[in-house]
Amino acid sequence: MIEHELRRRVVTEMHLRKWPVVQPPSLVIQWVRSVLPEERDEEALHLHQHSGKADTSLRPSFLEGMLQDGIMFAWERQSEGSSLTLFIPNARMDFFIDQALGPQWKKLVHWGEHFPGRVVRATRIWVADNDEDAERAVSAVGIGSDELVSCMIANRARLWSDFRIHADGYGSLVIAANGADPRDLSRSLQRLQELGNYRNRALLGLPIAQENWPKLNEIETRLQEISSHLSDPDRTDDSLLMEISEIQGRLTAVATATNFRMSATAAYATLVEERLDELASSSIEGHASLVDFTQRRFRPAVRTCAALTSRVKTLSARAGQITSLLRTRVETRIENQNARLLRSMESSTRRQLRLQELIENFSILALSYYAVGLLHYILHGLTSLSEETKTHVTAALVPIVLLIIWLSVKMVKHRFVDQSD
């Protein structure tokens, strides 16, 4: 059979990005990075150092495998970066508290910390057998009680975290398995990490929104000033057009600088909400739940980013309206000038026509005068007529000559008019 060229790729995509089964006690360390396109080759080479899995020519989207001493890894390529996760089995609590790892394990952690790119999120998760072990780890690792988030996930498992960056640069999460099925627990842990990773990527838009908000305030003020000047007769159209063009340029610059990040924030926020629903966490009395933490901290930030996008669109539409009004004003003035010019041309044409008619009448008189003069000379040559008769005949011919010349001029004039049409 002839397969579609993308069939195997899309089917494989459905089976990627699964974490291995996590058995307590275990330590999970994850780094999420923002990686530039020019750093991808260096990243592939760095991944090859320990895993032996990377092929720089294939550019895989997901890799997993066994490293040493039972440590497994999962690496995932993403649109804006990548993530690397180490799964350290049989990890005692002191591994989590002070990272009392053996030399080989420390080497692997050092390898994970020095990948190309900039870290967006780095977390250490210790999966304990029960609540008692987990609570000792929470107390020992220094998770703040004032900021403590604790709730149930995967039906039996329980989460503790303050979602802060500790002195070692990592965020700390403690999970008590409490007899939960390892497969369900692993899926819940992966969703939990995806929620946090997407949350951090979404929040990258907040500083950009806060930075550009004052710029929009200034642009809005300028638009109000320009709107008030539209009815000011002392302000020229050219100056107003220059001002509105400058404002539109600044709006375009803000939109260009923020559109990608704001769109990414909206997309990541949707994924955060989906993962939050999938986790179906349940609250514990006396503690803030994952839903509480997200509603209180995350959603206002996302709304701020959405408000920036909406405001840019609103101001752009307002600037467009002002530009349209200004163009209408300019077009109206041009039409009025054209109307005045047409009236002036019409008046000039009428004057020229009257002058032409006057000259035409004078021409008829002049031609008649010369024609009558010629006829008089002809009659003067006739000796058979008396002088009185010649005078009477000449006088009688005057109106006839005038009429003939007038009709001739009119015929010639009409002929030229017909030819021009």
C-alpha positions in Angstrom: 0.0 0.0 0.0 1.1 3.6 -0.6 1.4 5.5 2.7 1.0 9.2 3.2 4.4 10.7 3.7 3.4 12.0 7.2 1.5 8.9 8.4 4.3 7.4 10.5 5.3 10.8 11.9 1.8 11.6 13.1 1.2 8.2 14.6 4.6 8.2 16.4 3.7 11.6 17.8 0.8 10.1 19.6 3.1 7.7 21.5 5.8 10.2 22.4 6.4 12.3 25.6 5.4 9.6 28.0 7.4 9.5 31.3 8.7 6.2 32.6 6.9 4.7 35.6 8.0 6.4 38.8 8.3 4.2 41.9 8.7 5.8 45.3 11.1 6.8 46.7 12.4 8.6 43.6 14.0 11.9 42.7 12.9 13.6 39.5 14.9 16.6 38.2 13.7 18.6 35.3 15.1 21.6 33.4 13.0 23.6 30.9 15.0 25.9 28.7 14.5 28.5 26.0 16.8 27.6 23.1 17.7 29.8 20.2 17.7 28.2 16.7 21.5 28.7 16.4 22.0 26.7 19.7 20.2 23.6 18.4 23.3 21.9 17.0 25.3 22.6 20.2 22.3 21.2 22.2 22.3 18.0 20.1 26.0 17.5 20.6 25.6 18.1 24.4 22.8 15.5 24.5 25.0 13.0 22.7 27.7 13.2 25.3 25.9 10.9 27.8 22.9 9.6 26.1 24.4 8.5 22.8 21.0 9.0 21.3 21.2 12.3 19.5 21.7 12.5 15.8 22.3 16.1 14.7 21.1 15.3 11.2 17.7 13.9 12.2 16.8 16.6 14.7 14.5 14.3 16.8 11.6 15.8 18.8 11.8 13.3 21.7 14.4 11.1 23.2 14.5 8.8 26.2 16.7 6.1 27.5 18.9 4.7 30.3 22.0 6.5 31.4 23.8 4.8 34.3 23.1 3.4 37.7 19.4 3.0 36.7 19.0 6.7 35.9 16.6 7.3 33.0 16.3 10.5 31.0 13.6 12.0 28.8 14.4 14.9 26.5 11.8 16.8 24.5 12.2 19.4 21.8 9.6 22.2 21.9 8.8 25.1 19.7 10.5 27.6 22.0 13.1 25.4 23.6 13.4 22.0 25.2 13.1 20.1 28.4 15.3 17.5 30.0 14.1 15.2 32.8 16.2 12.8 34.9 14.6 10.0 36.9 16.7 8.8 39.8 15.2 5.7 41.4 15.7 4.6 45.1 16.6 8.2 46.0 16.7 8.7 49.8 15.4 11.9 51.3 18.9 13.3 51.9 19.3 13.2 48.1 16.5 15.7 47.9 17.4 17.8 50.8 21.1 18.4 50.3 21.7 16.6 47.0 24.1 14.1 48.7 24.4 12.2 45.4 27.3 10.0 44.4 30.1 11.3 42.0 28.5 9.7 39.0 25.1 11.1 39.8 26.5 14.6 40.4 28.2 14.3 37.0 24.8 13.6 35.4 23.2 16.5 37.2 26.0 18.8 36.1 25.5 17.6 32.6 21.8 18.5 32.8 22.5 21.9 34.2 24.9 23.0 31.5 22.8 22.4 28.4 22.7 25.3 25.9 19.9 27.8 26.4 18.4 29.8 29.3 16.5 28.0 32.0 12.8 28.9 32.2 12.1 26.4 35.0 14.1 24.0 37.0 12.5 21.7 39.6 13.4 18.9 41.9 10.6 16.5 42.8 10.9 13.9 45.6 8.3 11.2 45.5 7.9 9.7 49.0 6.1 6.6 50.0 3.7 8.3 52.4 2.6 11.5 54.1 4.9 11.1 57.1 8.1 10.9 55.0 6.9 13.7 52.7 6.2 16.1 55.6 9.7 15.5 57.0 11.1 16.4 53.6 8.9 19.5 53.4 10.1 20.7 56.8 13.8 19.9 56.0 14.0 21.4 52.5 12.6 24.8 53.7 9.3 25.1 51.9 7.6 28.1 53.4 4.5 27.5 55.4 3.0 30.8 54.5 3.2 30.0 50.8 2.5 26.3 51.1 0.3 24.7 48.5 -0.9 21.3 49.4 -3.7 19.2 47.7 -4.6 15.7 46.6 -3.7 14.5 43.1 -4.2 11.2 41.3 -6.9 10.3 43.9 -4.4 9.2 46.6 -1.2 11.1 46.1 -0.6 14.4 47.9 1.4 17.5 46.7 3.4 20.0 48.8 5.2 23.0 47.3 5.6 26.8 47.6 6.4 27.2 43.9 9.3 29.4 44.7 12.9 29.4 43.5 15.2 28.3 46.3 18.8 29.2 47.0 20.1 26.4 44.7 18.1 27.8 41.8 15.5 25.0 41.8 11.9 24.9 42.8 11.0 22.0 45.1 8.0 19.7 45.0 7.3 16.8 47.4 4.8 14.1 46.4 3.5 11.4 48.8 2.4 8.4 46.7 0.3 6.9 49.5 -0.2 3.7 47.6 -1.3 5.3 44.3 -0.9 3.1 41.2 2.6 3.9 39.8 1.3 4.4 36.3 -1.4 6.8 37.4 1.1 8.6 39.6 3.6 9.0 36.7 0.9 10.4 34.5 -0.2 12.9 37.2 3.4 13.9 37.8 3.9 14.6 34.1 0.7 16.7 34.0 1.8 18.5 37.1 5.1 19.4 35.6 3.5 20.4 32.3 1.2 22.7 34.2 4.1 24.4 35.8 6.2 24.6 32.7 3.4 26.0 30.6 2.6 28.4 33.4 6.1 29.8 33.4 6.2 30.1 29.7 2.8 31.9 29.7 4.1 34.3 32.4 7.0 35.3 30.2 4.5 37.7 28.6 3.7 39.5 31.8 6.9 41.7 32.0 6.5 42.6 28.3 2.9 43.6 28.9 3.9 45.7 31.9 6.7 47.3 30.0 4.5 48.3 27.1 1.5 49.4 29.1 2.9 52.9 29.8 3.6 53.3 26.0 0.0 52.6 25.3 -1.0 55.2 27.9 1.1 57.8 26.1 -0.3 56.8 22.7 -3.9 57.1 24.0 -3.2 60.6 25.3 -1.7 61.7 22.0 -4.7 60.2 20.1 -7.1 62.3 22.3 -5.1 65.4 21.6 -5.1 64.8 17.8 -8.9 64.1 18.0 -9.4 67.5 19.6 -7.3 69.2 16.9 -9.4 67.9 14.0 -11.9 70.8 14.4 -9.1 73.4 15.0 -8.9 75.5 11.8 -5.4 76.7 12.8 -3.9 73.1 12.6 -2.9 72.2 9.1 -3.7 68.9 7.5 -0.1 68.1 6.9 0.9 68.5 10.6 -2.0 66.4 11.7 -1.2 63.7 9.2 2.4 63.6 10.4 1.3 63.2 14.0 -1.2 60.4 13.3 1.4 58.7 11.1 3.9 58.8 14.0 1.3 57.4 16.4 0.4 54.6 14.0 4.1 53.8 13.6 4.5 53.5 17.4 1.4 51.3 17.6 2.8 49.1 14.9 6.1 48.8 16.8 4.3 47.8 20.0 2.2 45.3 18.2 5.2 43.8 16.5 7.2 43.6 19.7 4.3 42.0 21.7 2.1 40.0 19.3 4.1 36.7 19.4 4.6 36.7 23.1 1.0 37.6 23.9 -0.3 35.0 21.5 2.1 32.4 23.1 0.8 33.5 26.5 -2.8 32.9 25.5 -1.9 29.4 24.0 0.0 28.4 27.1 -2.7 29.6 29.3 -5.2 27.3 27.6 -2.8 24.4 28.1 -2.5 25.3 31.8 -6.2 25.3 32.2 -6.4 21.9 30.5 -3.8 20.3 32.7 -5.4 21.8 35.8 -8.7 20.1 34.8 -7.0 16.8 34.0 -5.2 16.8 37.4 -8.6 17.1 39.1 -6.9 18.1 42.4 -8.9 18.2 45.6 -8.3 20.7 48.3 -7.1 19.9 51.9 -8.5 22.0 54.8 -6.1 24.6 56.0 -4.0 24.6 52.8 -4.2 26.4 49.5 -4.9 24.1 46.6 -3.3 24.1 43.2 -6.5 25.6 41.8 -6.4 28.4 44.4 -2.8 29.2 43.7 -3.5 29.3 39.9 -6.6 31.5 40.2 -4.9 33.9 42.5 -1.6 34.3 40.8 -1.7 33.1 37.2 -5.1 34.1 35.8 -4.7 37.8 36.6 -1.4 37.8 34.8 -2.9 36.2 31.8 -5.8 38.7 31.8 -3.2 41.5 31.9 -1.6 40.1 28.7 -5.0 39.7 27.1 -5.9 43.3 28.0 -2.7 44.5 26.4 -3.6 42.7 23.1 -7.1 44.0 23.2 -5.9 47.6 23.9 -3.5 47.5 21.0 -6.3 46.5 18.7 -8.6 49.2 20.2 -6.0 52.0 19.8 -5.2 50.8 16.3 -8.8 51.0 15.3 -9.1 54.4 16.9 -6.1 55.7 15.1 -7.6 54.3 11.9 -10.8 56.2 12.5 -8.9 59.4 13.1 -6.9 58.9 9.9 -10.2 58.2 8.0 -11.7 61.4 9.4 -8.6 63.4 8.5 -8.7 62.0 5.0 -12.3 62.9 4.7 -11.5 66.4 5.9 -8.7 66.7 3.3 -10.9 65.3 0.5 -13.7 67.7 1.4 -11.3 70.6 1.2 -9.9 69.4 -2.1 -13.5 69.0 -3.5 -14.3 72.6 -2.3 -11.2 73.9 -4.0 -12.0 72.1 -7.2 -15.6 73.4 -7.1 -14.3 77.0 -6.7 -11.8 76.4 -9.5 -14.6 75.1 -11.8 -16.8 78.1 -11.0 -13.9 80.4 -11.8 -13.2 78.5 -15.0 -16.8 78.7 -16.0 -17.0 82.4 -15.4 -13.8 82.9 -17.4 -15.2 80.8 -20.2 -18.4 82.9 -20.3 -16.4 86.1 -20.5 -14.3 84.6 -23.3 -17.4 83.5 -25.2 -19.0 87.0 -24.9 -15.7 88.6 -26.1 -15.6 86.1 -29.0 -19.2 86.9 -30.0 -18.3 90.6 -29.9 -15.3 90.1 -32.1 -17.4 88.0 -34.4 -20.0 90.8 -34.7 -17.3 93.3 -35.5 -15.9 90.9 -38.0 -19.3 90.7 -39.7 -19.5 94.4 -39.9 -16.0 94.7 -41.2 -16.6 92.1 -43.9 -19.9 93.7 -44.8 -18.3 97.1 -45.1 -15.6 95.8 -47.4 -18.1 93.7 -49.5 -20.4 96.8 -49.9 -17.3 98.8 -50.8 -16.4 96.3 -53.5 -20.0 96.3 -54.8 -20.0 100.1 -54.9 -16.8 100.1 -57.0 -18.5 97.6 -59.4 -21.6 99.7 -59.7 -19.4 102.8 -60.1 -18.0 101.2 -63.2 -21.5 100.9 -64.8 -21.9 104.0 -66.9 -25.5 103.3 -67.8 -26.7 104.0 -64.3 -27.0 107.4 -62.8 -25.2 108.3 -59.6 -28.5 108.5 -57.8 -29.4 105.0 -58.9 -26.0 103.7 -57.9 -26.4 105.2 -54.5 -29.8 103.6 -54.0 -28.6 100.2 -55.2 -25.6 100.3 -52.9 -27.9 101.3 -50.0 -30.3 98.4 -50.8 -27.4 95.9 -51.0 -26.1 96.7 -47.5 -28.7 94.7 -45.5 -28.5 91.9 -48.0 -24.7 91.7 -47.7 -24.9 91.8 -43.9 -27.4 89.0 -43.9 -25.4 86.8 -46.3 -22.1 87.3 -44.4 -23.9 86.7 -41.0 -25.4 83.5 -42.4 -22.0 82.4 -43.8 -20.2 83.0 -40.5 -22.9 81.1 -38.7 -22.6 78.1 -41.1 -18.9 78.0 -40.8 -19.1 78.2 -37.0 -21.6 75.4 -36.8 -19.5 73.3 -39.2 -16.5 73.6 -36.9 -18.6 72.8 -33.8 -20.0 69.7 -35.4 -16.5 68.6 -36.4 -15.2 69.1 -32.9 -18.0 67.0 -31.4 
